[in-house]
Amino acid sequence: MQFRVLVVEDDEILRWLMTEAVSHLGHDVIQCSNADQALLQLADSVPFDLVITDVRMPGQVDGMELARIIWSTPPQLPVIIVSGHMVPKPGLLPANARFIAKPCTLEMLSNAIDDLVKPR
């Protein structure tokens, strides 16, 4: 099943790699270079099924704050948080979230997507 995924990553090469990986898994991908742009995309009328975000990014909001905003607003989209700089403390993430350390494999990404996103 194809899902609509928002990828948020400030590093251009990593954003391209993540977008290619998610596309390779058969999903429709929209990409943003920071959380501020992501919030504008999320406000669009076409809903997303999942958000994949880096933690450290320039702008008014970082990836963790983006995730908190998403979780505080219906429909509380699932979020995959990806970082090479931090690991969230146990119990920090809600049930509709997963953490993946960079670098990640396609299998890790696929498993996290399958675990979080259920067919409509």
N, C-alpha and C positions, 0 to 999 in steps of 0.2 A: 504494500500500500504506500502511496506517495503522500508525504507530509510537506507542509510549508514551513521552512526553517529560516530563522533570522540568525545570521552569524555576525558577531560583533568582535572585531579584533583590530587594534590600531596598527600592527605591523603588516605592511602590505603583502609580503611574501607569505607569512603565516595565515593571513586572511584568505589569500588565494588558495593555499594548500587545504585549509579547512573547507572552503567552499567546494573545491574539487572533490574532496573526500565525501562530503555530504551528497553532492550531486552523483558521485559514483555509486552511492548507496540507493539512488533512485528517488531522491527528494528534490523539491523545488526550493532553491536557495535565494534569499535576498541578503546582501551584505552591507555592513556599516563599519566605518572606521573608528567610531566612538559611541559611547552610551547616549550622548545627547541626540545623535542622529537616530539611534535605535528607538528612543522614546517617540520621536516623530513618526517612524515607521509603524510602531505599535499602535499609534493613535489613528492610523489609516483604517479605512473601512474593511479591508480584506484581512481576516484574522490569521494569525500564525498558530501552528501546532506546537512549536518548540523554539526556545532561544538558546543559542550556544554563545557564551561570552567569556572573553578574557577578563582578568581582574584589573590589572594595572593599565589605565588608559588616560590620555589627556582629556580635558573637558570638565564640565561642572559635576559630572557623575562618573564614578568608576564602575567596574563590572559588578562588584558586590552590592553597591547601592542600586544599580539597575535591577539586579535580581530581587532586592527587597521591595522595590517599587512594583515590580511585576507580581510578586507574591501578595502584595497588599491590595491589588486591583483584580476584580473578577475579569476573566475566568481563571486567574491564577495559573498561568501557563507553566509547564515544566521548563526547567532551566538546567543546562549543563554548564558548569563553571570549569574553565580550563585555566591553569596557571603553572608556570615554571618557577614561581617565586614564593608561593605560600601554599599551605595545606589547611583547610578549615578545621577548626576544632570539632571533635565528635559532638554530635547533637546540634551543631550550628545550622545545618541545612535541613529544610523540611522534606517530607516524603516525596514531593514532586521535584526533587533536585538530585543531581549527581555531580561529583567532583572528578575530574580527570587531570592528572599531572602531565605537563609537557615534558618531553615529547610523548605523544600518544600514538597508538597503533590504530589502524582502520577497524580491527576487531573490537578494541576497547570502545571506540566511538559508536560502532554499530550496536554493541551490546547495551550501551547507555541509552541510545535512541530507542531501541526495542523495549527496554525496561520502562521508559518514561512515557512514551507516546502510544496510546491505544487507538485502534481504528475508530473512525467516527461512526 
